[in-house]
């Protein structure tokens, strides 16, 4: 039984209570008698609908903030909050609004788990990078993508020998950052064959 259904049952019991029952307000009973039961239910449903919409809006704002802050490393879960599938525009009833809210809450749980895993991965990568800077000879030919550090999507930190083979034989190792993203294929302009003379 949902919280909304329990509230409706409690209000109906109060409306059906005898007038002389202890704790029963005569003025309140006259007001309740003057109002039709359908009006009370409509008011309650409107309040419940507004509460659910507020909760859905808050969850969507939180989800959007997490994705925007951690992009491109964290994305919206694939099974997103499409808990109610419709063939066109329609007004969702309370049950459907609850399903949308519950699906958004499940999405938020998945996102929080993924964010905590990502934060831990970045922390370990930063520790490894610090060790590679201090002791490059212990990390010969080790590679650490900047994606793992949360600093972008292109580039790799790599321990290489200084002066090539001579540095490798002498034990001269250094940490270098690659130049960034590779060029997209086909980006070089091709000359028109008719222009060649």
TORKETI-119648 format. One line per field, with one value per atom (N, C-alpha, C): residue number from 1; x negated, y, z negated. Coordinates in steps of 0.1 Angstrom, whole numbers, plus 5000, padded with zeros to 4 digits. Layout:
! residues N
k c(NUM  ...)
x c(X  ...)
y c(Y  ...)
z c(Z  ...)
***
This chain:
! residues 197
k c(1  1  1  2  2  2  3  3  3  4  4  4  5  5  5  6  6  6  7  7  7  8  8  8  9  9  9  10  10  10  11  11  11  12  12  12  13  13  13  14  14  14  15  15  15  16  16  16  17  17  17  18  18  18  19  19  19  20  20  20  21  21  21  22  22  22  23  23  23  24  24  24  25  25  25  26  26  26  27  27  27  28  28  28  29  29  29  30  30  30  31  31  31  32  32  32  33  33  33  34  34  34  35  35  35  36  36  36  37  37  37  38  38  38  39  39  39  40  40  40  41  41  41  42  42  42  43  43  43  44  44  44  45  45  45  46  46  46  47  47  47  48  48  48  49  49  49  50  50  50  51  51  51  52  52  52  53  53  53  54  54  54  55  55  55  56  56  56  57  57  57  58  58  58  59  59  59  60  60  60  61  61  61  62  62  62  63  63  63  64  64  64  65  65  65  66  66  66  67  67  67  68  68  68  69  69  69  70  70  70  71  71  71  72  72  72  73  73  73  74  74  74  75  75  75  76  76  76  77  77  77  78  78  78  79  79  79  80  80  80  81  81  81  82  82  82  83  83  83  84  84  84  85  85  85  86  86  86  87  87  87  88  88  88  89  89  89  90  90  90  91  91  91  92  92  92  93  93  93  94  94  94  95  95  95  96  96  96  97  97  97  98  98  98  99  99  99  100  100  100  101  101  101  102  102  102  103  103  103  104  104  104  105  105  105  106  106  106  107  107  107  108  108  108  109  109  109  110  110  110  111  111  111  112  112  112  113  113  113  114  114  114  115  115  115  116  116  116  117  117  117  118  118  118  119  119  119  120  120  120  121  121  121  122  122  122  123  123  123  124  124  124  125  125  125  126  126  126  127  127  127  128  128  128  129  129  129  130  130  130  131  131  131  132  132  132  133  133  133  134  134  134  135  135  135  136  136  136  137  137  137  138  138  138  139  139  139  140  140  140  141  141  141  142  142  142  143  143  143  144  144  144  145  145  145  146  146  146  147  147  147  148  148  148  149  149  149  150  150  150  151  151  151  152  152  152  153  153  153  154  154  154  155  155  155  156  156  156  157  157  157  158  158  158  159  159  159  160  160  160  161  161  161  162  162  162  163  163  163  164  164  164  165  165  165  166  166  166  167  167  167  168  168  168  169  169  169  170  170  170  171  171  171  172  172  172  173  173  173  174  174  174  175  175  175  176  176  176  177  177  177  178  178  178  179  179  179  180  180  180  181  181  181  182  182  182  183  183  183  184  184  184  185  185  185  186  186  186  187  187  187  188  188  188  189  189  189  190  190  190  191  191  191  192  192  192  193  193  193  194  194  194  195  195  195  196  196  196  197  197  197)
x c(4991  5000  4991  4994  4986  4990  4981  4984  4996  4998  5010  5023  5023  5035  5038  5028  5030  5036  5032  5037  5052  5055  5069  5078  5073  5081  5083  5072  5073  5084  5084  5093  5107  5109  5123  5128  5119  5123  5127  5120  5123  5137  5140  5152  5164  5162  5173  5174  5165  5166  5179  5185  5197  5195  5205  5203  5199  5205  5203  5191  5183  5171  5161  5153  5143  5133  5129  5119  5125  5138  5143  5149  5145  5148  5161  5172  5184  5183  5176  5174  5167  5156  5149  5158  5167  5175  5185  5190  5200  5193  5180  5172  5169  5166  5163  5176  5187  5200  5204  5200  5204  5196  5183  5175  5177  5178  5180  5168  5168  5156  5147  5153  5145  5136  5140  5132  5120  5122  5111  5100  5105  5096  5088  5095  5089  5078  5081  5071  5059  5061  5051  5042  5049  5041  5033  5038  5030  5018  5019  5008  4997  5002  4993  4986  4993  4987  4977  4979  4970  4957  4959  4948  4939  4945  4938  4931  4937  4930  4918  4919  4908  4896  4900  4889  4883  4891  4885  4876  4880  4872  4859  4859  4847  4837  4842  4834  4828  4836  4831  4820  4821  4811  4798  4799  4787  4780  4788  4782  4775  4781  4775  4762  4762  4750  4739  4742  4731  4725  4734  4730  4722  4727  4720  4706  4705  4692  4682  4686  4677  4676  4682  4681  4667  4662  4668  4666  4661  4658  4670  4680  4693  4704  4712  4723  4736  4747  4760  4762  4767  4769  4778  4775  4782  4797  4800  4814  4818  4820  4823  4838  4842  4855  4867  4867  4879  4887  4892  4900  4914  4919  4932  4931  4935  4933  4947  4948  4960  4959  4971  4971  4973  4976  4978  4980  4983  4985  4996  4994  5004  5001  5011  5009  5006  4995  4992  5000  5005  5012  5002  5006  4997  4988  4993  4985  4974  4977  4967  4956  4961  4951  4942  4948  4939  4929  4933  4924  4912  4916  4905  4896  4901  4893  4884  4889  4881  4870  4874  4863  4852  4856  4845  4837  4843  4836  4826  4830  4821  4810  4813  4802  4792  4797  4788  4779  4784  4776  4765  4768  4758  4747  4752  4742  4733  4738  4730  4720  4723  4714  4703  4707  4697  4688  4693  4685  4675  4679  4670  4659  4662  4652  4643  4648  4640  4630  4635  4627  4615  4618  4608  4598  4602  4593  4584  4589  4581  4571  4575  4566  4554  4557  4546  4537  4543  4535  4526  4531  4522  4511  4513  4502  4492  4497  4487  4479  4485  4478  4468  4471  4461  4449  4451  4440  4432  4439  4432  4423  4427  4419  4407  4409  4398  4388  4393  4384  4387  4383  4387  4380  4368  4361  4369  4378  4386  4398  4401  4413  4409  4399  4394  4406  4407  4417  4432  4434  4448  4455  4468  4477  4489  4493  4504  4512  4524  4532  4537  4538  4543  4558  4565  4579  4581  4571  4572  4570  4564  4562  4573  4583  4594  4590  4579  4574  4578  4585  4588  4590  4590  4592  4580  4571  4559  4547  4536  4523  4520  4507  4502  4489  4488  4476  4468  4455  4447  4433  4427  4413  4405  4396  4388  4373  4364  4350  4345  4337  4331  4321  4321  4311  4312  4324  4326  4319  4312  4305  4294  4287  4276  4281  4292  4298  4304  4309  4314  4303  4292  4280  4274  4274  4268  4278  4291  4300  4306  4306  4312  4326  4335  4350  4356  4367  4374  4389  4397  4411  4415  4423  4427  4442  4447  4462  4463  4471  4473  4479  4479  4483  4498  4506  4521  4528  4539  4548  4542  4544  4539  4549  4544  4552  4563  4574  4585  4581  4584  4581  4588  4581  4587  4588  4582  4582  4573  4562  4553  4560  4558  4564  4557  4566  4560  4561  4550  4549  4558  4564  4572  4563  4566  4557  4556  4567  4566  4557  4554  4545  4530  4527  4513  4508  4497  4492  4480)
y c(4988  5000  5012  5022  5034  5044  5054  5064  5072  5074  5082  5074  5061  5053  5053  5052  5052  5066  5077  5090  5091  5085  5085  5077  5066  5057  5064  5071  5078  5089  5097  5108  5103  5091  5086  5081  5076  5072  5084  5095  5107  5112  5112  5117  5108  5095  5086  5085  5091  5090  5096  5091  5098  5112  5120  5134  5136  5128  5129  5121  5116  5108  5117  5112  5120  5125  5138  5144  5147  5146  5149  5163  5171  5185  5187  5193  5194  5203  5214  5223  5216  5208  5201  5191  5184  5174  5180  5192  5199  5203  5208  5211  5199  5188  5176  5171  5172  5168  5176  5189  5198  5195  5191  5188  5174  5172  5159  5151  5137  5129  5130  5133  5134  5146  5157  5169  5166  5159  5156  5147  5137  5129  5137  5145  5153  5162  5168  5177  5168  5157  5148  5143  5140  5135  5146  5159  5170  5172  5171  5173  5162  5150  5138  5140  5144  5146  5156  5168  5178  5174  5166  5160  5151  5143  5133  5141  5151  5159  5166  5171  5178  5168  5156  5146  5142  5141  5137  5148  5161  5172  5173  5170  5170  5159  5147  5136  5139  5144  5147  5158  5168  5178  5172  5164  5157  5149  5141  5132  5140  5151  5160  5166  5170  5177  5167  5154  5144  5141  5140  5137  5148  5161  5172  5174  5172  5174  5163  5151  5140  5136  5143  5140  5141  5133  5122  5108  5109  5096  5089  5097  5091  5095  5085  5088  5083  5087  5083  5068  5061  5046  5043  5032  5028  5026  5019  5017  5030  5040  5053  5053  5064  5065  5065  5056  5055  5043  5045  5035  5034  5045  5045  5047  5038  5039  5043  5054  5058  5060  5059  5061  5075  5084  5098  5106  5119  5127  5122  5122  5118  5122  5123  5127  5115  5114  5102  5101  5089  5088  5087  5085  5085  5073  5061  5049  5051  5057  5059  5069  5080  5089  5083  5074  5067  5058  5052  5043  5051  5063  5072  5076  5080  5084  5073  5061  5049  5046  5047  5044  5055  5067  5078  5075  5071  5068  5057  5046  5035  5040  5049  5055  5062  5070  5077  5068  5057  5048  5042  5038  5034  5044  5057  5067  5070  5070  5072  5061  5048  5038  5040  5043  5045  5057  5068  5079  5076  5068  5064  5055  5046  5037  5046  5056  5064  5073  5078  5086  5078  5065  5056  5053  5051  5048  5060  5072  5084  5086  5083  5084  5075  5062  5052  5057  5062  5067  5078  5088  5099  5094  5084  5079  5072  5065  5058  5068  5079  5090  5096  5099  5104  5095  5082  5073  5072  5073  5073  5085  5096  5108  5107  5101  5100  5089  5078  5067  5061  5068  5063  5050  5047  5035  5023  5024  5013  5010  5019  5018  5019  5011  5011  5008  5017  5015  5015  5019  5020  5031  5029  5038  5041  5054  5058  5068  5064  5074  5085  5097  5108  5106  5098  5095  5089  5080  5074  5084  5096  5106  5116  5115  5124  5137  5138  5151  5153  5144  5146  5132  5131  5119  5115  5124  5121  5123  5116  5117  5106  5103  5091  5096  5093  5094  5081  5082  5070  5072  5062  5062  5057  5065  5061  5063  5057  5059  5072  5080  5092  5088  5095  5092  5078  5073  5060  5048  5041  5028  5031  5042  5046  5049  5056  5059  5047  5037  5025  5017  5016  5008  5015  5029  5036  5037  5034  5035  5049  5057  5070  5070  5071  5070  5083  5086  5099  5096  5105  5104  5115  5111  5120  5119  5130  5130  5131  5122  5122  5135  5138  5151  5153  5143  5145  5135  5140  5132  5130  5118  5116  5123  5127  5133  5123  5128  5120  5115  5103  5097  5105  5107  5114  5129  5134  5149  5156  5149  5156  5160  5172  5176  5169  5164  5157  5167  5168  5177  5171  5180  5177  5171  5159  5153  5162  5170  5178  5190  5193  5205  5201  5188  5184  5186  5192  5195  5187)
z c(5000  5000  5000  5009  5009  4999  4997  4987  4990  5003  5008  5005  5007  5004  4989  4981  4966  4962  4968  4964  4968  4980  4984  4975  4970  4961  4948  4943  4930  4931  4942  4943  4944  4951  4952  4939  4930  4917  4908  4910  4902  4907  4920  4925  4921  4919  4915  4900  4892  4877  4872  4861  4856  4851  4852  4848  4834  4824  4810  4805  4814  4810  4804  4794  4787  4797  4796  4805  4819  4821  4834  4834  4843  4844  4852  4846  4853  4865  4864  4875  4886  4882  4893  4899  4892  4898  4907  4904  4913  4926  4924  4936  4945  4938  4946  4952  4945  4951  4963  4962  4973  4986  4984  4995  5000  5013  5018  5017  5016  5015  5027  5038  5050  5050  5043  5042  5033  5022  5013  5021  5028  5035  5046  5052  5063  5057  5045  5039  5034  5028  5024  5036  5047  5058  5064  5064  5069  5061  5047  5038  5040  5042  5044  5057  5067  5081  5080  5073  5072  5065  5054  5047  5055  5063  5072  5083  5088  5099  5093  5081  5074  5072  5068  5065  5079  5089  5102  5107  5106  5110  5103  5090  5082  5086  5088  5092  5106  5115  5129  5128  5119  5118  5112  5102  5096  5107  5114  5125  5135  5140  5150  5145  5132  5126  5126  5122  5121  5135  5145  5158  5164  5162  5167  5161  5148  5141  5145  5147  5149  5164  5173  5187  5192  5201  5208  5201  5189  5182  5176  5172  5167  5176  5180  5189  5182  5188  5182  5184  5174  5176  5188  5194  5206  5203  5192  5189  5181  5189  5182  5178  5173  5166  5175  5185  5194  5188  5176  5169  5175  5181  5186  5201  5210  5224  5229  5237  5242  5257  5264  5279  5283  5273  5276  5263  5264  5252  5244  5231  5221  5207  5199  5185  5177  5170  5162  5149  5146  5133  5122  5109  5098  5098  5102  5103  5113  5125  5135  5130  5123  5118  5108  5099  5090  5097  5108  5115  5121  5126  5132  5121  5109  5098  5093  5092  5087  5097  5111  5121  5120  5118  5116  5104  5093  5081  5083  5091  5094  5103  5113  5121  5112  5102  5094  5086  5081  5074  5082  5095  5104  5107  5109  5111  5100  5087  5076  5074  5077  5076  5087  5099  5109  5106  5100  5097  5086  5076  5066  5071  5080  5087  5095  5102  5110  5102  5091  5082  5076  5072  5067  5078  5090  5102  5104  5104  5107  5095  5083  5072  5073  5077  5079  5091  5101  5113  5109  5101  5097  5088  5079  5071  5080  5090  5100  5107  5112  5119  5110  5098  5088  5087  5086  5084  5097  5109  5122  5123  5118  5118  5109  5097  5087  5091  5096  5099  5113  5123  5137  5140  5134  5137  5133  5123  5118  5128  5136  5145  5159  5163  5177  5187  5197  5207  5202  5190  5184  5191  5193  5200  5191  5190  5182  5190  5195  5203  5194  5199  5191  5189  5196  5194  5180  5176  5163  5151  5155  5145  5144  5154  5154  5160  5168  5173  5187  5194  5208  5214  5227  5234  5242  5245  5254  5246  5250  5244  5235  5234  5226  5219  5206  5199  5201  5205  5208  5203  5197  5193  5205  5210  5221  5218  5225  5223  5229  5222  5228  5238  5249  5260  5266  5266  5272  5266  5275  5271  5261  5263  5254  5240  5239  5226  5219  5227  5222  5216  5223  5217  5205  5205  5194  5182  5184  5173  5172  5183  5182  5186  5177  5180  5177  5185  5182  5185  5178  5180  5190  5201  5211  5214  5218  5221  5236  5242  5257  5261  5274  5279  5280  5277  5276  5286  5291  5299  5313  5318  5332  5342  5354  5364  5369  5372  5378  5391  5395  5408  5419  5430  5441  5440  5429  5427  5436  5441  5450  5463  5468  5480  5492  5501  5513  5525  5532  5543  5555  5562  5573  5584  5589  5600  5612  5615  5626  5625  5612  5610  5612  5612  5613  5628  5629  5643  5646)
***
